[in-house]
Each structure stands twice: as C-alpha cells, then as structure tokens.
Amino acid sequence: MRAIVDAKEFSQALDRVSKTVKKAVFPILEGVLVRIQDGRCTLTGTDFYTWLTASLPAEGDNLSFVFQRPKDAARACGHFEGRLVLETEEKSNGKHRWLQLTMSCGPRCAQNTAFLPEDYPAMPKVEAKYTYTVNAAHLLERVERVKYALRKPDDRLEAKFTHVQFGGSKVFCVDGCRMAWDVDASLTVRQPFMVLPETLGYLKFFGSQDIAVSMGVNYLQMTDGITVIQTRIEGPFVFNVDKAVPTEFTEEFYICPKDFLGELDYMKKLLLKMDKTPIYFSSGRLSMAAASGSYSTQVQIDGESSIGFGFDLRYMVDALRQFRGELFVKMKVTSSVAPVILEAEGRSDFAMVLPVQIKRTAAA
C-alpha cells in the first residue's frame, strides 16, 4: 500500500497529536494512528481522556497504521521536505502480525515497525446537546489567567479542585483555599461542566481562529474543521461562585501589585525551608512571626484600611501575579474572616484569597 502526503504538513500534524501520548501498559496505547482514506490523511493521538486529531490532504491508496514511537517519528519527519511517500507491508511470524512502514522523501528514507490499526481505540462519538462558537485565542487567554488556582490531579481530590470550571459566563478555578475567575458574556454555557487545564492548553493549536465547541453528555469537542480536540468532561455539578463571593464589602482600597509583591518577596526570603508562617496585613503593614524571628514592612495603600487579616503568602503572591502589568489593584475586604477579593479597573477577571486566622499575639 502506498500513499503520498506533504512532508511539512504531516510532520506538523504528527508533532501536534503526539502531545497527548503518555506512558501506558500496552505499547499500542502509546502510539499515534494514521489513517489515509478518500484523499484525506487523519492522525489521532490520545491518553484515553483526551483525543486530538489533525487532518491533511493525501493521494494514493487507502492505508492505516499506528506509529510505535510517534515522538521519534515526528523528529525524523521534521527533516523531510516535499512529497512524503508512505508505504506499508504486512509481516507475520506465527500469530504475531505487524506492519513494515517505509517513509521516503527525496534521497532520505526511514523504515520502522508499525502496529496494525485495528487494535487502536476508537474516538467516542459526540452527540451535541449544545454548540457554541468561540475565539480559541481569547478562550485560552481566559483559562491561562485563572488556572493557577488549581491543584494537580490526584485520586483523592474532587474534580472541582483540579479542573477548569465553566458556568454561565464564568470560567473559574478553585482549590479550596483560593479562587480565580473570568467573566465574559461572549461564551455563556447553558450547562455547567469541568475540563482538565492540560486539555484546554491544546487550544493554542487553533491560533486566533473562531472554532466550534460541541458539548455532549460525557464529552466536549472543539474543532476548526481540520484539527479536533475531544475530551471527557465532568459535571454538571460545579462550584457555586456566586454563593462563595461576598457581595458587600466594608473596605475597598488600592495597592500597587508590583510594590506589594516586592515586600512579600522580602518576607519570603526570611522564611526557613518548610516554614508556612502566614502573613498578617493591617493598615498597610505586613508582619509575620517566623521561626527565625518577627519581621514587618509597609506597603502604600490608597483608601481606608483598618480591618486586619492573615493570608498564605503563596496564595496572595499568585493572586497579585494574575494582575501583572497593572499599576493598581483594588482589594475588597468585609471582615478578618471573610474572603479577600482582588480586581483591576477595566478587566473581566477576579481573584479571591481565603484568610488565615492568626493569634492576636502573633499578629501584634
């Protein structure tokens, strides 16, 4: 069997879908499926949670095979240019069957052993309940702003603490101690759901194009007609942002995030390893009682601030970094035990940090 594709397009597609491949018990599950049929070449990679496919024009015979080492094959294909000829020949040794794959482009040639395609898992079909049109770059930007407020996936953790959540016009992340969210009515989902941030990172393959997003019962599919990202979704039970965020505040004041981060960095450098001493904030004064001693510093504020509250240094640093580049960030405080909200003028994203209770003697 013999087919021809453009070497550069094939190399780019193979490199792209190989990103989904992870270590697996069975070797074929670490492969990439290549299927050439009716003038189209489709490459598929999966980790069994997310499927990624890319297609390009092809000519010649219909053929299929599974790369055994797709990332190595992608590196080899990166050195081909022009018309890439793909040829397969079935081999056997008793009950054992495989394919001999030959890739040739001009004077260059590569031969590899490939798996037969029939053992490769099929991508589940999505029967769309809801369909949306979104700009891939804008959606990725929204996700990138807030995904820091997640924990790494763990069998013991609930999905809501490890997945990016979508509800109404909000994209948000929460790990139980802090939250970050972005609001944009250009994408208002009719049914809440959750997706792993790693999968949403593949949105970069679409560039700044508008894409179609189809939501089924168990799967979400995103496509520009050439590349398809399909992933398992969790839900519909997601965190209730509106109930968690205070609607009334006792104090609102402005701080310079760059200066605030600078003073937090000073405090961080004074901590010993494994020291998780919280920081106490009161009227612009930052203080902490660490194992090595007590330390304090001052940050400039604009507005009234008399309510003192404690916070985890790491979480406040992450929240302030969400607004990097802004001259001023507004802090909104209700009480010493209520969540602290951060926002910036003209932006659609917000951050929330839960307070840490500190003994009065330590705060003093």
Helices and strands as residue ranges (DSSP letters): E 2-6, H 7-17, G 18-20, G 27-30, E 32-37, E 40-46, E 50-57, E 59-60, E 63-67, H 70-77, E 83-93, E 96-105, E 108-115, G 117-119, E 130-135, H 136-146, G 147-149, G 159-161, E 164-168, E 170-174, E 178-183, E 189-195, H 197-200, G 201-206, E 210-215, E 219-223, E 227-232, H 241-244, E 251-255, H 257-270, E 279-282, E 285-290, E 293-298, E 301-303, E 309-311, H 313-321, E 329-333, E 340-343, E 349-353, H 360-363
